[in-house]
Amino acid sequence: MIELLVAMLILSTGLLGIGRLTIAVMEGNLRSRNHGVATLLAQDRVEAVKGLGAGSATSTTEDYGTIPVFPNYKRVTEVRPNVPETGLSTVTVTVYWDRGSAVLQTLVGR
């Protein structure tokens, strides 16, 4: 009888450990997905700004719920013309979600 209780204790401890590991893996997958989507949205905006050129690009804020298909993300684009030198613009795109953010920065010429 004691052997059975010890075996059940060992088995239940192992199962609890596996359960916690499964939850940690699922949380990690969610963080990776959110970061991947945010990076994709930032890269999409950087490419759009590059297509416009440094002279036509402007700073924008796309609030939560305004990006089609991705309502849980907010995208802020900051364009600093003539930084670091004349003819170049520094473009910084930051994408936010409920538990983090991703930032991409590039230089765009005319």
Secondary structure, 3 states (H helix, E strand, C coil): CHHHHHHHHHHHHHHHHHHHHHHHHHHHHHHHHHHHHHHHHHHHHHHHHHHHCCCCCCCEEECCCCCCCCCCCEEEEEEEECCCCCCEEEEEEEEEECCEEEEEEEEEEC
